[in-house]
């Protein structure tokens, strides 16, 4: 089996790692200001556990008094993410049977309702069903984390600064993330030798072969390098 397999309707297996991604329908912008990015991250956090006591929108409005969910479990674990102006990437692991499908359905539906209400639009926001690739080796797991974190590097408006809508800053600062597990991948790298650090791996080493880049990437024109979105 290949180390990195595209799956359109994958039979997700608990304990396995996946690269999950999607983009705006017709490649449209899906984050128009920083509050959209922050709402998306809040939505990821809210729906990564199940059962959810209510919809995120009701929770935020205080329509229903929050009650502690009984037997709530983490159904997916997020290790890396990058939200680009018109698409997103996640590196996640399924922890419970059906976890990825439930998580993706709930968070994408929730964010779409939020976006459509805010911008007075109707219809799908994302381009069909999300795509997923199974990660079968540690090598590809690390390469994928690099690919996801380098996704924002072409955004010229953030040149010289850490892109805030990516998990990369937490990896660099070794700061605990509210919901993203940075310790698992971080454990592969040195915290004392800069040449063997995660920063060096991401910023100073290449992917090694064209096949790796092809397997990791979606479309070459997904990035919107001149966008001011998210500032």
KOLMIPA-251176 format. One record per atom (N, C-alpha, C): x, y, z; residue in three letters. Coordinates in nm, 3 decimals. Layout:
// KOLMIPA-251176
((X; Y; Z); ALA);
...
//
This chain:
// KOLMIPA-251176
((0.084; -0.120; 0.000); UNK);
((0.000; 0.000; 0.000); UNK);
((0.087; 0.125; 0.000); UNK);
((0.039; 0.229; -0.064); UNK);
((0.113; 0.354; -0.065); UNK);
((0.103; 0.420; 0.071); UNK);
((0.197; 0.508; 0.098); UNK);
((0.202; 0.570; 0.230); UNK);
((0.101; 0.683; 0.244); UNK);
((0.042; 0.723; 0.132); UNK);
((-0.042; 0.842; 0.135); UNK);
((-0.151; 0.823; 0.031); UNK);
((-0.271; 0.784; 0.072); UNK);
((-0.375; 0.744; -0.022); UNK);
((-0.494; 0.838; -0.017); UNK);
((-0.535; 0.889; -0.137); UNK);
((-0.652; 0.975; -0.147); UNK);
((-0.777; 0.891; -0.128); UNK);
((-0.871; 0.941; -0.048); UNK);
((-0.994; 0.868; -0.021); UNK);
((-1.110; 0.966; -0.034); UNK);
((-1.200; 0.943; -0.129); UNK);
((-1.312; 1.033; -0.147); UNK);
((-1.420; 1.004; -0.045); UNK);
((-1.456; 0.877; -0.027); UNK);
((-1.550; 0.837; 0.077); UNK);
((-1.483; 0.730; 0.162); UNK);
((-1.387; 0.769; 0.242); UNK);
((-1.301; 0.669; 0.307); UNK);
((-1.370; 0.596; 0.421); UNK);
((-1.337; 0.470; 0.441); UNK);
((-1.381; 0.396; 0.560); UNK);
((-1.284; 0.427; 0.673); UNK);
((-1.304; 0.539; 0.739); UNK);
((-1.209; 0.585; 0.839); UNK);
((-1.191; 0.481; 0.950); UNK);
((-1.067; 0.461; 0.989); UNK);
((-1.035; 0.363; 1.094); UNK);
((-0.987; 0.437; 1.218); UNK);
((-1.037; 0.399; 1.331); UNK);
((-0.996; 0.461; 1.456); UNK);
((-0.848; 0.432; 1.482); UNK);
((-0.778; 0.534; 1.528); UNK);
((-0.635; 0.523; 1.554); UNK);
((-0.548; 0.567; 1.439); UNK);
((-0.607; 0.585; 1.321); UNK);
((-0.530; 0.625; 1.203); UNK);
((-0.528; 0.776; 1.187); UNK);
((-0.423; 0.824; 1.116); UNK);
((-0.406; 0.966; 1.089); UNK);
((-0.455; 0.997; 0.947); UNK);
((-0.512; 1.117; 0.930); UNK);
((-0.563; 1.157; 0.799); UNK);
((-0.534; 1.304; 0.772); UNK);
((-0.506; 1.333; 0.647); UNK);
((-0.500; 1.470; 0.598); UNK);
((-0.638; 1.501; 0.542); UNK);
((-0.707; 1.594; 0.604); UNK);
((-0.843; 1.629; 0.565); UNK);
((-0.843; 1.773; 0.518); UNK);
((-0.907; 1.799; 0.406); UNK);
((-0.906; 1.935; 0.352); UNK);
((-1.028; 1.959; 0.265); UNK);
((-1.058; 2.086; 0.246); UNK);
((-1.163; 2.126; 0.154); UNK);
((-1.142; 2.273; 0.121); UNK);
((-1.210; 2.320; 0.017); UNK);
((-1.199; 2.459; -0.023); UNK);
((-1.336; 2.515; -0.053); UNK);
((-1.343; 2.646; -0.069); UNK);
((-1.469; 2.711; -0.098); UNK);
((-1.524; 2.670; -0.233); UNK);
((-1.656; 2.663; -0.243); UNK);
((-1.719; 2.630; -0.369); UNK);
((-1.677; 2.734; -0.473); UNK);
((-1.643; 2.686; -0.591); UNK);
((-1.590; 2.772; -0.698); UNK);
((-1.465; 2.846; -0.653); UNK);
((-1.394; 2.788; -0.556); UNK);
((-1.271; 2.846; -0.501); UNK);
((-1.292; 2.983; -0.439); UNK);
((-1.415; 3.007; -0.393); UNK);
((-1.446; 3.137; -0.334); UNK);
((-1.379; 3.152; -0.199); UNK);
((-1.362; 3.277; -0.154); UNK);
((-1.306; 3.308; -0.023); UNK);
((-1.403; 3.261; 0.085); UNK);
((-1.352; 3.191; 0.183); UNK);
((-1.437; 3.140; 0.291); UNK);
((-1.410; 3.210; 0.424); UNK);
((-1.309; 3.296; 0.428); UNK);
((-1.279; 3.375; 0.548); UNK);
((-1.257; 3.519; 0.503); UNK);
((-1.350; 3.606; 0.538); UNK);
((-1.344; 3.744; 0.489); UNK);
((-1.283; 3.840; 0.590); UNK);
((-1.277; 3.803; 0.715); UNK);
((-1.209; 3.886; 0.815); UNK);
((-1.158; 3.795; 0.926); UNK);
((-1.086; 3.853; 1.020); UNK);
((-1.023; 3.771; 1.124); UNK);
((-1.126; 3.701; 1.213); UNK);
((-1.245; 3.761; 1.225); UNK);
((-1.348; 3.700; 1.307); UNK);
((-1.400; 3.570; 1.244); UNK);
((-1.397; 3.562; 1.113); UNK);
((-1.435; 3.437; 1.045); UNK);
((-1.334; 3.327; 1.077); UNK);
((-1.207; 3.360; 1.070); UNK);
((-1.103; 3.262; 1.106); UNK);
((-1.122; 3.213; 1.250); UNK);
((-1.143; 3.308; 1.340); UNK);
((-1.156; 3.272; 1.482); UNK);
((-1.281; 3.189; 1.507); UNK);
((-1.389; 3.221; 1.435); UNK);
((-1.511; 3.141; 1.451); UNK);
((-1.489; 2.998; 1.401); UNK);
((-1.416; 2.983; 1.292); UNK);
((-1.387; 2.851; 1.238); UNK);
((-1.309; 2.769; 1.340); UNK);
((-1.207; 2.830; 1.401); UNK);
((-1.128; 2.760; 1.503); UNK);
((-1.213; 2.724; 1.624); UNK);
((-1.300; 2.813; 1.664); UNK);
((-1.390; 2.784; 1.776); UNK);
((-1.481; 2.666; 1.741); UNK);
((-1.523; 2.660; 1.616); UNK);
((-1.611; 2.552; 1.573); UNK);
((-1.538; 2.419; 1.572); UNK);
((-1.412; 2.420; 1.529); UNK);
((-1.332; 2.298; 1.535); UNK);
((-1.325; 2.245; 1.678); UNK);
((-1.296; 2.335; 1.769); UNK);
((-1.282; 2.297; 1.910); UNK);
((-1.413; 2.243; 1.967); UNK);
((-1.522; 2.307; 1.933); UNK);
((-1.652; 2.271; 1.990); UNK);
((-1.698; 2.132; 1.948); UNK);
((-1.673; 2.098; 1.820); UNK);
((-1.729; 1.972; 1.768); UNK);
((-1.630; 1.856; 1.766); UNK);
((-1.511; 1.874; 1.822); UNK);
((-1.416; 1.762; 1.825); UNK);
((-1.450; 1.663; 1.935); UNK);
((-1.546; 1.697; 2.018); UNK);
((-1.594; 1.606; 2.122); UNK);
((-1.741; 1.574; 2.099); UNK);
((-1.783; 1.461; 2.150); UNK);
((-1.922; 1.418; 2.135); UNK);
((-1.964; 1.342; 2.261); UNK);
((-2.092; 1.350; 2.300); UNK);
((-2.196; 1.427; 2.233); UNK);
((-2.186; 1.575; 2.267); UNK);
((-2.233; 1.661; 2.177); UNK);
((-2.237; 1.804; 2.203); UNK);
((-2.374; 1.837; 2.264); UNK);
((-2.377; 1.915; 2.372); UNK);
((-2.504; 1.941; 2.441); UNK);
((-2.600; 2.029; 2.363); UNK);
((-2.548; 2.099; 2.263); UNK);
((-2.631; 2.190; 2.183); UNK);
((-2.549; 2.236; 2.064); UNK);
((-2.613; 2.310; 1.973); UNK);
((-2.541; 2.369; 1.862); UNK);
((-2.453; 2.482; 1.913); UNK);
((-2.341; 2.504; 1.846); UNK);
((-2.250; 2.612; 1.887); UNK);
((-2.320; 2.747; 1.885); UNK);
((-2.404; 2.770; 1.785); UNK);
((-2.472; 2.900; 1.774); UNK);
((-2.562; 2.925; 1.895); UNK);
((-2.633; 2.821; 1.943); UNK);
((-2.718; 2.836; 2.062); UNK);
((-2.633; 2.860; 2.186); UNK);
((-2.521; 2.789; 2.194); UNK);
((-2.431; 2.806; 2.308); UNK);
((-2.377; 2.948; 2.314); UNK);
((-2.338; 3.002; 2.199); UNK);
((-2.278; 3.136; 2.197); UNK);
((-2.382; 3.243; 2.229); UNK);
((-2.505; 3.222; 2.187); UNK);
((-2.611; 3.321; 2.215); UNK);
((-2.668; 3.306; 2.355); UNK);
((-2.637; 3.196; 2.421); UNK);
((-2.692; 3.173; 2.554); UNK);
((-2.840; 3.140; 2.550); UNK);
((-2.887; 3.087; 2.435); UNK);
((-3.029; 3.054; 2.422); UNK);
((-3.066; 2.941; 2.516); UNK);
((-2.974; 2.846; 2.529); UNK);
((-2.997; 2.731; 2.615); UNK);
((-2.891; 2.730; 2.723); UNK);
((-2.932; 2.712; 2.844); UNK);
((-2.835; 2.707; 2.954); UNK);
((-2.743; 2.588; 2.934); UNK);
((-2.614; 2.613; 2.941); UNK);
((-2.517; 2.507; 2.918); UNK);
((-2.523; 2.404; 3.030); UNK);
((-2.539; 2.280; 2.990); UNK);
((-2.535; 2.169; 3.085); UNK);
((-2.414; 2.082; 3.052); UNK);
((-2.354; 2.028; 3.153); UNK);
((-2.239; 1.943; 3.131); UNK);
((-2.281; 1.819; 3.055); UNK);
((-2.212; 1.792; 2.943); UNK);
((-2.246; 1.676; 2.862); UNK);
((-2.202; 1.549; 2.934); UNK);
((-2.291; 1.451; 2.934); UNK);
((-2.259; 1.325; 2.998); UNK);
((-2.171; 1.240; 2.906); UNK);
((-2.066; 1.183; 2.964); UNK);
((-1.980; 1.090; 2.890); UNK);
((-1.925; 1.149; 2.761); UNK);
((-1.893; 1.278; 2.761); UNK);
((-1.839; 1.341; 2.641); UNK);
((-1.698; 1.291; 2.616); UNK);
((-1.670; 1.252; 2.490); UNK);
((-1.541; 1.201; 2.451); UNK);
((-1.484; 1.280; 2.335); UNK);
((-1.353; 1.283; 2.328); UNK);
((-1.284; 1.339; 2.212); UNK);
((-1.294; 1.236; 2.099); UNK);
((-1.362; 1.272; 1.990); UNK);
((-1.382; 1.175; 1.881); UNK);
((-1.274; 1.188; 1.774); UNK);
((-1.212; 1.304; 1.766); UNK);
((-1.096; 1.323; 1.680); UNK);
((-0.994; 1.406; 1.757); UNK);
((-0.868; 1.389; 1.720); UNK);
((-0.762; 1.473; 1.779); UNK);
((-0.693; 1.548; 1.666); UNK);
((-0.677; 1.677; 1.684); UNK);
((-0.618; 1.763; 1.583); UNK);
((-0.471; 1.787; 1.617); UNK);
((-0.384; 1.764; 1.518); UNK);
((-0.241; 1.779; 1.539); UNK);
((-0.184; 1.901; 1.465); UNK);
((-0.238; 1.935; 1.351); UNK);
((-0.195; 2.052; 1.274); UNK);
((-0.315; 2.108; 1.200); UNK);
((-0.311; 2.238; 1.176); UNK);
((-0.413; 2.299; 1.091); UNK);
((-0.357; 2.424; 1.026); UNK);
((-0.414; 2.460; 0.914); UNK);
((-0.385; 2.588; 0.851); UNK);
((-0.510; 2.631; 0.776); UNK);
((-0.558; 2.750; 0.809); UNK);
((-0.675; 2.806; 0.743); UNK);
((-0.628; 2.911; 0.644); UNK);
((-0.648; 2.883; 0.517); UNK);
((-0.612; 2.977; 0.413); UNK);
((-0.737; 3.053; 0.370); UNK);
((-0.721; 3.165; 0.296); UNK);
((-0.839; 3.244; 0.262); UNK);
((-0.951; 3.166; 0.194); UNK);
((-0.917; 3.065; 0.112); UNK);
((-1.024; 2.993; 0.044); UNK);
((-1.019; 2.842; 0.062); UNK);
((-0.939; 2.793; 0.158); UNK);
((-0.938; 2.651; 0.186); UNK);
((-0.874; 2.625; 0.322); UNK);
((-0.884; 2.501; 0.367); UNK);
((-0.824; 2.465; 0.496); UNK);
((-0.763; 2.327; 0.489); UNK);
((-0.666; 2.304; 0.578); UNK);
((-0.600; 2.174; 0.593); UNK);
((-0.603; 2.134; 0.740); UNK);
((-0.629; 2.006; 0.764); UNK);
((-0.623; 1.952; 0.900); UNK);
((-0.545; 1.822; 0.898); UNK);
((-0.465; 1.799; 1.000); UNK);
((-0.405; 1.670; 1.025); UNK);
((-0.471; 1.617; 1.151); UNK);
((-0.551; 1.513; 1.135); UNK);
((-0.631; 1.466; 1.248); UNK);
((-0.622; 1.314; 1.261); UNK);
((-0.657; 1.267; 1.377); UNK);
((-0.659; 1.123; 1.406); UNK);
((-0.798; 1.087; 1.457); UNK);
((-0.855; 0.983; 1.403); UNK);
((-0.985; 0.939; 1.451); UNK);
((-0.968; 0.858; 1.579); UNK);
((-1.045; 0.894; 1.682); UNK);
((-1.036; 0.827; 1.811); UNK);
((-1.155; 0.737; 1.839); UNK);
((-1.269; 0.770; 1.781); UNK);
((-1.391; 0.692; 1.802); UNK);
((-1.450; 0.655; 1.666); UNK);
((-1.517; 0.542; 1.659); UNK);
((-1.575; 0.497; 1.532); UNK);
((-1.672; 0.603; 1.479); UNK);
((-1.655; 0.637; 1.352); UNK);
((-1.739; 0.740; 1.290); UNK);
((-1.703; 0.881; 1.329); UNK);
((-1.593; 0.896; 1.403); UNK);
((-1.559; 1.027; 1.459); UNK);
((-1.531; 1.133; 1.354); UNK);
((-1.452; 1.100; 1.252); UNK);
((-1.417; 1.201; 1.151); UNK);
((-1.540; 1.245; 1.073); UNK);
((-1.623; 1.151; 1.033); UNK);
((-1.743; 1.186; 0.956); UNK);
((-1.836; 1.275; 1.037); UNK);
((-1.856; 1.241; 1.165); UNK);
((-1.942; 1.322; 1.251); UNK);
((-1.883; 1.461; 1.271); UNK);
((-1.754; 1.465; 1.301); UNK);
((-1.686; 1.592; 1.324); UNK);
((-1.692; 1.683; 1.201); UNK);
((-1.659; 1.629; 1.085); UNK);
((-1.657; 1.710; 0.964); UNK);
((-1.797; 1.760; 0.928); UNK);
((-1.896; 1.675; 0.942); UNK);
((-2.033; 1.715; 0.910); UNK);
((-2.080; 1.827; 1.001); UNK);
((-2.059; 1.812; 1.130); UNK);
((-2.111; 1.910; 1.226); UNK);
((-2.038; 2.043; 1.216); UNK);
((-1.904; 2.038; 1.207); UNK);
((-1.835; 2.167; 1.207); UNK);
((-1.852; 2.241; 1.075); UNK);
((-1.857; 2.168; 0.962); UNK);
((-1.875; 2.237; 0.834); UNK);
((-2.016; 2.293; 0.821); UNK);
((-2.116; 2.219; 0.869); UNK);
((-2.254; 2.270; 0.866); UNK);
((-2.266; 2.393; 0.955); UNK);
((-2.204; 2.388; 1.072); UNK);
((-2.212; 2.499; 1.166); UNK);
((-2.146; 2.625; 1.110); UNK);
((-2.025; 2.609; 1.054); UNK);
((-1.957; 2.726; 1.001); UNK);
((-2.029; 2.782; 0.879); UNK);
((-2.084; 2.695; 0.796); UNK);
((-2.159; 2.742; 0.678); UNK);
((-2.280; 2.823; 0.721); UNK);
((-2.353; 2.777; 0.822); UNK);
((-2.470; 2.853; 0.871); UNK);
((-2.426; 2.989; 0.924); UNK);
((-2.316; 2.991; 0.998); UNK);
((-2.264; 3.118; 1.049); UNK);
((-2.229; 3.212; 0.934); UNK);
((-2.152; 3.162; 0.837); UNK);
((-2.106; 3.245; 0.725); UNK);
((-2.224; 3.296; 0.643); UNK);
((-2.318; 3.209; 0.612); UNK);
((-2.432; 3.249; 0.530); UNK);
((-2.519; 3.351; 0.601); UNK);
((-2.536; 3.337; 0.731); UNK);
((-2.614; 3.434; 0.807); UNK);
((-2.542; 3.569; 0.811); UNK);
((-2.414; 3.566; 0.837); UNK);
((-2.336; 3.690; 0.848); UNK);
((-2.333; 3.767; 0.717); UNK);
((-2.317; 3.696; 0.605); UNK);
((-2.301; 3.763; 0.475); UNK);
((-2.424; 3.754; 0.386); UNK);
((-2.536; 3.711; 0.447); UNK);
((-2.665; 3.712; 0.377); UNK);
((-2.658; 3.636; 0.243); UNK);
((-2.610; 3.515; 0.249); UNK);
((-2.604; 3.430; 0.132); UNK);
((-2.672; 3.297; 0.162); UNK);
((-2.697; 3.219; 0.058); UNK);
((-2.757; 3.088; 0.074); UNK);
((-2.675; 2.986; -0.005); UNK);
((-2.693; 2.859; 0.029); UNK);
((-2.628; 2.754; -0.046); UNK);
((-2.500; 2.705; 0.018); UNK);
((-2.438; 2.602; -0.042); UNK);
((-2.315; 2.544; 0.012); UNK);
((-2.201; 2.645; 0.011); UNK);
((-2.116; 2.635; 0.110); UNK);
((-1.997; 2.721; 0.117); UNK);
((-1.874; 2.645; 0.069); UNK);
((-1.867; 2.516; 0.099); UNK);
((-1.751; 2.435; 0.062); UNK);
((-1.782; 2.349; -0.060); UNK);
((-1.677; 2.307; -0.126); UNK);
((-1.688; 2.237; -0.253); UNK);
((-1.715; 2.088; -0.230); UNK);
((-1.841; 2.055; -0.213); UNK);
((-1.880; 1.916; -0.198); UNK);
((-1.826; 1.854; -0.071); UNK);
((-1.819; 1.721; -0.073); UNK);
((-1.769; 1.647; 0.041); UNK);
((-1.619; 1.672; 0.057); UNK);
((-1.575; 1.680; 0.182); UNK);
((-1.433; 1.699; 0.209); UNK);
((-1.352; 1.584; 0.152); UNK);
((-1.225; 1.609; 0.130); UNK);
((-1.131; 1.506; 0.084); UNK);
((-1.045; 1.462; 0.201); UNK);
((-1.001; 1.338; 0.195); UNK);
((-0.917; 1.285; 0.302); UNK);
((-0.812; 1.192; 0.244); UNK);
((-0.693; 1.196; 0.303); UNK);
((-0.585; 1.106; 0.266); UNK);
((-0.534; 1.035; 0.390); UNK);
((-0.523; 0.905; 0.380); UNK);
((-0.473; 0.823; 0.490); UNK);
((-0.321; 0.834; 0.497); UNK);
((-0.269; 0.857; 0.616); UNK);
((-0.125; 0.865; 0.638); UNK);
((-0.080; 0.735; 0.701); UNK);
((0.006; 0.661; 0.632); UNK);
((0.040; 0.526; 0.677); UNK);
((0.182; 0.512; 0.732); UNK);
((0.263; 0.617; 0.721); UNK);
((0.399; 0.607; 0.774); UNK);
((0.433; 0.733; 0.854); UNK);
((0.527; 0.720; 0.945); UNK);
((0.572; 0.835; 1.023); UNK);
((0.637; 0.940; 0.934); UNK);
((0.707; 0.894; 0.829); UNK);
((0.772; 0.988; 0.738); UNK);
((0.670; 1.082; 0.675); UNK);
((0.560; 1.025; 0.626); UNK);
((0.459; 1.110; 0.564); UNK);
((0.384; 1.194; 0.666); UNK);
((0.372; 1.144; 0.787); UNK);
((0.309; 1.223; 0.892); UNK);
((0.387; 1.351; 0.915); UNK);
((0.518; 1.340; 0.925); UNK);
((0.601; 1.457; 0.948); UNK);
((0.604; 1.548; 0.825); UNK);
((0.613; 1.487; 0.706); UNK);
((0.612; 1.567; 0.583); UNK);
((0.480; 1.643; 0.568); UNK);
((0.371; 1.580; 0.607); UNK);
((0.242; 1.647; 0.598); UNK);
((0.235; 1.765; 0.693); UNK);
((0.287; 1.747; 0.814); UNK);
((0.286; 1.859; 0.909); UNK);
((0.365; 1.976; 0.853); UNK);
((0.477; 1.946; 0.786); UNK);
((0.556; 2.051; 0.722); UNK);
((0.476; 2.120; 0.611); UNK);
((0.413; 2.038; 0.526); UNK);
((0.334; 2.092; 0.416); UNK);
((0.222; 2.184; 0.466); UNK);
((0.150; 2.139; 0.568); UNK);
((0.040; 2.220; 0.621); UNK);
((0.094; 2.352; 0.676); UNK);
((0.202; 2.347; 0.751); UNK);
((0.253; 2.468; 0.814); UNK);
((0.320; 2.561; 0.713); UNK);
((0.369; 2.508; 0.601); UNK);
((0.428; 2.594; 0.499); UNK);
((0.323; 2.653; 0.405); UNK);
((0.200; 2.610; 0.418); UNK);
((0.095; 2.653; 0.326); UNK);
((0.080; 2.805; 0.322); UNK);
((0.098; 2.868; 0.437); UNK);
((0.076; 3.013; 0.445); UNK);
((0.201; 3.094; 0.411); UNK);
((0.314; 3.029; 0.388); UNK);
((0.437; 3.102; 0.362); UNK);
((0.428; 3.197; 0.242); UNK);
((0.354; 3.163; 0.134); UNK);
((0.346; 3.256; 0.020); UNK);
((0.260; 3.380; 0.045); UNK);
((0.190; 3.388; 0.158); UNK);
((0.106; 3.504; 0.185); UNK);
((0.196; 3.623; 0.219); UNK);
((0.214; 3.712; 0.123); UNK);
((0.311; 3.820; 0.138); UNK);
((0.277; 3.916; 0.252); UNK);
((0.150; 3.930; 0.283); UNK);
((0.110; 4.022; 0.390); UNK);
((0.158; 3.975; 0.527); UNK);
((0.194; 3.846; 0.536); UNK);
((0.240; 3.793; 0.664); UNK);
((0.389; 3.761; 0.661); UNK);
((0.458; 3.810; 0.560); UNK);
((0.601; 3.781; 0.548); UNK);
((0.677; 3.833; 0.670); UNK);
((0.758; 3.746; 0.728); UNK);
((0.835; 3.784; 0.846); UNK);
((0.760; 3.772; 0.976); UNK);
((0.635; 3.730; 0.968); UNK);
((0.555; 3.711; 1.089); UNK);
((0.494; 3.572; 1.088); UNK);
((0.459; 3.524; 1.206); UNK);
((0.396; 3.394; 1.215); UNK);
((0.248; 3.409; 1.181); UNK);
((0.203; 3.330; 1.087); UNK);
((0.063; 3.334; 1.044); UNK);
((-0.026; 3.289; 1.161); UNK);
((-0.123; 3.370; 1.202); UNK);
((-0.198; 3.340; 1.324); UNK);
((-0.306; 3.234; 1.308); UNK);
((-0.340; 3.197; 1.184); UNK);
((-0.450; 3.102; 1.163); UNK);
((-0.396; 2.965; 1.125); UNK);
((-0.286; 2.932; 1.186); UNK);
((-0.217; 2.805; 1.168); UNK);
((-0.166; 2.761; 1.304); UNK);
((-0.146; 2.631; 1.321); UNK);
((-0.093; 2.580; 1.448); UNK);
((0.058; 2.599; 1.459); UNK);
((0.122; 2.649; 1.354); UNK);
((0.268; 2.655; 1.351); UNK);
((0.326; 2.738; 1.465); UNK);
((0.264; 2.850; 1.496); UNK);
((0.316; 2.935; 1.603); UNK);
((0.326; 2.864; 1.736); UNK);
((0.233; 2.774; 1.762); UNK);
((0.236; 2.698; 1.887); UNK);
((0.350; 2.598; 1.887); UNK);
((0.381; 2.542; 1.771); UNK);
((0.496; 2.453; 1.760); UNK);
((0.626; 2.528; 1.786); UNK);
((0.636; 2.650; 1.735); UNK);
((0.757; 2.728; 1.753); UNK);
((0.776; 2.771; 1.897); UNK);
((0.668; 2.813; 1.961); UNK);
((0.677; 2.867; 2.096); UNK);
((0.665; 2.761; 2.204); UNK);
((0.634; 2.638; 2.162); UNK);
((0.612; 2.528; 2.256); UNK);
((0.506; 2.569; 2.359); UNK);
((0.408; 2.642; 2.310); UNK);
((0.298; 2.689; 2.394); UNK);
((0.181; 2.592; 2.383); UNK);
((0.116; 2.564; 2.494); UNK);
((0.004; 2.471; 2.494); UNK);
((-0.113; 2.531; 2.416); UNK);
((-0.163; 2.457; 2.321); UNK);
((-0.276; 2.500; 2.238); UNK);
((-0.406; 2.460; 2.305); UNK);
((-0.511; 2.540; 2.291); UNK);
((-0.639; 2.505; 2.354); UNK);
((-0.695; 2.370; 2.311); UNK);
((-0.669; 2.329; 2.185); UNK);
((-0.725; 2.201; 2.141); UNK);
((-0.634; 2.122; 2.047); UNK);
((-0.526; 2.178; 2.001); UNK);
((-0.438; 2.112; 1.905); UNK);
((-0.321; 2.046; 1.979); UNK);
((-0.299; 1.917; 1.953); UNK);
((-0.191; 1.843; 2.017); UNK);
((-0.061; 1.869; 1.940); UNK);
((0.028; 1.946; 1.999); UNK);
((0.157; 1.977; 1.934); UNK);
((0.270; 1.890; 1.989); UNK);
((0.245; 1.815; 2.095); UNK);
((0.351; 1.739; 2.160); UNK);
((0.387; 1.612; 2.084); UNK);
((0.289; 1.549; 2.020); UNK);
((0.314; 1.422; 1.953); UNK);
((0.419; 1.438; 1.842); UNK);
((0.396; 1.534; 1.752); UNK);
((0.491; 1.557; 1.643); UNK);
((0.617; 1.625; 1.696); UNK);
((0.601; 1.715; 1.791); UNK);
((0.716; 1.786; 1.847); UNK);
((0.817; 1.693; 1.911); UNK);
((0.771; 1.576; 1.956); UNK);
((0.861; 1.481; 2.023); UNK);
((0.962; 1.420; 1.927); UNK);
((0.940; 1.431; 1.797); UNK);
((1.035; 1.378; 1.699); UNK);
((1.157; 1.470; 1.681); UNK);
((1.153; 1.588; 1.739); UNK);
((1.257; 1.688; 1.712); UNK);
((1.324; 1.735; 1.840); UNK);
((1.443; 1.792; 1.822); UNK);
((1.521; 1.838; 1.936); UNK);
((1.472; 1.975; 1.983); UNK);
((1.472; 1.992; 2.114); UNK);
((1.436; 2.120; 2.172); UNK);
((1.561; 2.201; 2.210); UNK);
((1.679; 2.139; 2.193); UNK);
((1.803; 2.205; 2.232); UNK);
((1.898; 2.230; 2.116); UNK);
((1.886; 2.152; 2.010); UNK);
((1.973; 2.167; 1.893); UNK);
((1.895; 2.233; 1.779); UNK);
((1.924; 2.359; 1.747); UNK);
((1.848; 2.430; 1.643); UNK);
((1.849; 2.358; 1.508); UNK);
((1.958; 2.288; 1.477); UNK);
((1.968; 2.221; 1.347); UNK);
((1.874; 2.100; 1.338); UNK);
((1.832; 2.050; 1.452); UNK);
((1.744; 1.933; 1.455); UNK);
((1.605; 1.970; 1.509); UNK);
((1.575; 2.099; 1.509); UNK);
((1.448; 2.146; 1.562); UNK);
((1.336; 2.134; 1.460); UNK);
((1.214; 2.147; 1.508); UNK);
((1.100; 2.143; 1.416); UNK);
((1.102; 2.263; 1.323); UNK);
((1.143; 2.379; 1.373); UNK);
((1.153; 2.499; 1.291); UNK);
((1.248; 2.476; 1.173); UNK);
((1.363; 2.415; 1.201); UNK);
((1.459; 2.387; 1.096); UNK);
((1.400; 2.290; 0.994); UNK);
((1.330; 2.188; 1.043); UNK);
((1.268; 2.089; 0.956); UNK);
((1.168; 2.155; 0.861); UNK);
((1.086; 2.244; 0.912); UNK);
((0.982; 2.309; 0.831); UNK);
((1.041; 2.412; 0.736); UNK);
((1.133; 2.494; 0.785); UNK);
((1.176; 2.610; 0.708); UNK);
((1.304; 2.590; 0.628); UNK);
((1.386; 2.493; 0.666); UNK);
((1.517; 2.482; 0.603); UNK);
((1.539; 2.352; 0.526); UNK);
((1.445; 2.260; 0.529); UNK);
((1.459; 2.137; 0.453); UNK);
((1.348; 2.128; 0.349); UNK);
((1.378; 2.059; 0.239); UNK);
((1.279; 2.043; 0.133); UNK);
((1.210; 1.908; 0.147); UNK);
((1.112; 1.883; 0.059); UNK);
((1.033; 1.762; 0.069); UNK);
((1.106; 1.640; 0.014); UNK);
((1.209; 1.660; -0.065); UNK);
((1.291; 1.547; -0.107); UNK);
((1.263; 1.497; -0.246); UNK);
((1.136; 1.483; -0.284); UNK);
((1.106; 1.434; -0.419); UNK);
((0.973; 1.490; -0.465); UNK);
((0.954; 1.505; -0.597); UNK);
((0.831; 1.564; -0.650); UNK);
((0.706; 1.484; -0.615); UNK);
((0.718; 1.354; -0.602); UNK);
((0.602; 1.271; -0.571); UNK);
((0.544; 1.307; -0.435); UNK);
((0.631; 1.335; -0.340); UNK);
((0.585; 1.373; -0.207); UNK);
((0.501; 1.500; -0.213); UNK);
((0.552; 1.601; -0.282); UNK);
((0.479; 1.728; -0.293); UNK);
((0.346; 1.707; -0.364); UNK);
((0.347; 1.628; -0.471); UNK);
((0.224; 1.602; -0.547); UNK);
((0.120; 1.534; -0.458); UNK);
((0.163; 1.436; -0.380); UNK);
((0.070; 1.363; -0.294); UNK);
((0.015; 1.451; -0.182); UNK);
((0.097; 1.542; -0.133); UNK);
((0.053; 1.626; -0.023); UNK);
((-0.040; 1.737; -0.068); UNK);
((-0.019; 1.788; -0.188); UNK);
((-0.088; 1.910; -0.229); UNK);
((-0.228; 1.881; -0.281); UNK);
((-0.310; 1.989; -0.282); UNK);
((-0.436; 1.982; -0.354); UNK);
((-0.412; 2.053; -0.486); UNK);
((-0.479; 2.161; -0.518); UNK);
((-0.453; 2.229; -0.644); UNK);
((-0.348; 2.337; -0.624); UNK);
((-0.264; 2.357; -0.723); UNK);
((-0.155; 2.454; -0.711); UNK);
((-0.204; 2.597; -0.701); UNK);
((-0.328; 2.622; -0.745); UNK);
((-0.378; 2.759; -0.741); UNK);
((-0.471; 2.783; -0.622); UNK);
((-0.467; 2.696; -0.523); UNK);
((-0.553; 2.715; -0.407); UNK);
((-0.511; 2.835; -0.323); UNK);
((-0.381; 2.859; -0.315); UNK);
((-0.333; 2.968; -0.232); UNK);
((-0.369; 3.103; -0.292); UNK);
((-0.397; 3.200; -0.205); UNK);
((-0.431; 3.335; -0.250); UNK);
((-0.323; 3.427; -0.194); UNK);
((-0.206; 3.433; -0.258); UNK);
((-0.089; 3.497; -0.197); UNK);
((-0.099; 3.647; -0.179); UNK);
((-0.187; 3.715; -0.251); UNK);
((-0.194; 3.861; -0.239); UNK);
((-0.307; 3.908; -0.148); UNK);
((-0.377; 3.815; -0.085); UNK);
((-0.495; 3.853; -0.011); UNK);
((-0.461; 3.927; 0.119); UNK);
((-0.544; 4.024; 0.155); UNK);
((-0.535; 4.094; 0.282); UNK);
((-0.622; 4.027; 0.386); UNK);
((-0.694; 3.923; 0.346); UNK);
((-0.788; 3.858; 0.435); UNK);
((-0.717; 3.811; 0.560); UNK);
((-0.783; 3.833; 0.674); UNK);
((-0.731; 3.782; 0.801); UNK);
((-0.643; 3.880; 0.875); UNK);
((-0.622; 3.997; 0.820); UNK);
((-0.535; 4.092; 0.890); UNK);
((-0.611; 4.158; 1.003); UNK);
//
